[in-house]
Amino acid sequence: MLEHHNDPTLPSPHFPGSHIVLDDRYAFVSGLTAADIHGTEGDIGNIKEETHRIMRELERMLDMVNVHMRDVVRVDLHLADLDEISEMDSIYAEFFEGPNYPARTCTESPKLFGGCRIEITLMARRPK
């Protein structure tokens, strides 16, 4: 059975969807940008700051449904400019215990919500 969750600390999704959908095995978290997080307006335009704020928020959202960053199996990253991938990776890697990182895709998407530099989506396995 599916459970749909919207994080009460975030604005309602600006799209027809839920922040988090849970099934029996996985947690699916919708794409998140710094523009979706209250108080991050000053971070927009700085790839490292945006990445850090989004990853912290994703960590908090997962905790809300009893899932943790160590349970993440897939991450989709959308960067406004792929030339910023090294800067983004320097922050991204801090949230996982290497060398066993989640599977991931990284694409260039020049028009992200709110003029942001990055959007992150993830999928995590739910503990039994």
N, C-alpha and C positions, 0 to 999 in steps of 0.2 A: 504494500500500500504506500502511496506517495504522500509525503508531508511537504507542504509549501510554507516557507517562512520568509517574512520580511523583517529586517532588523529595525527595531523601533528607534534606534539612534541615527539612522540614515534617512534621507528623504525617500519618499515612496519612489519606486522605480519610474523613470521617465519613459518607460517602454512597457508593453503588455507582458509582464513576466514577474517572477519572484526573485528575491535576492538569493535564496537558497532552496534547493529541492533535495529532499532525502528519499532514497528508496531503501530497501532492506540492506543493501551492501555499500552504497556510496552516497557522498554528499557532493552536490553539484552547485558551484557558486557562480552566479552571473558575473559578467565582466564588470570591473570596478575601476573608476578613474579618480584622480584627486578631486575633480569637480563634484563627485558624488558624496564626498566626505565633508561634513561641516568643519569650518575653521582651517581649510587647506588652501584657501584662495591665494595666499602669499607664496605657496609652494609651486603653483602652476607655472610651467615654463622651465623648471629645473628638474631634469630627469632623475637625478639622485634623490632629491627631496620627495618628488612624486612617488618614486619606487618605494622608498622607505615608508612613507605614510600609507600607501596602499597595502604593502605587505604586512605592516602592523595591524591594519584594519582587517585584512583577511584572516590573520592569526586570531584576532579577537572574535570574528564572526564564527570561525570554526569552533573555537572554545565554547561559544554560545550553544552549539548543538553537540557538544561532547566529542569533537573530533579535533585532531591536533596537526600541526605542520608535518610531523613525522609520518602522518598517514596520507599525505598528498602523493598522488600517483601521476598526475598530469597537470601541466600548466600551459596555458596559451597566453603569449605575450604579443601585444600589438604596439609597435613603436611608431611614433610620428616620423622618426628618422633613424634608419638602421645604423647610421654612423655613431649613434649614441649607445650601441649595444654594450661596449666595454664598461662604460660608466654605470649602466643599469646593472650589469652582471656583478659589479663590485658590491652592490647593495643586496641584490637578489640572493647571492650565495650565502650571505650571513644568516638567512632564515632556514637553511637546511644543513643537515650533517652530511658532508661529503665523505667519501666520493660517490655515495649512492644517492644521486639527485633524482627528482621526478623526471619522467619523460616530458618533453616540451616542444612547442612550436613557437617560433618567433617570426612575425611578419611585419612589413612596413605598411602602416595605415595612416596616411598623411592627414586625415581629417577625423580626429578623435573628439569625443564629447567635451565641450567646454574649453577647447583649445589646449587640451592636455597633451603631454608627450608620450604617455603610456597608458594602456588599459590591460588589466590582468584578469584572467579567468582561471579557475582551477577545479579539479576533481580530486576528492580524497576518499579513501576506503574507510568505512565506519568500523570502529572496533566491535568485536563480537560481544 
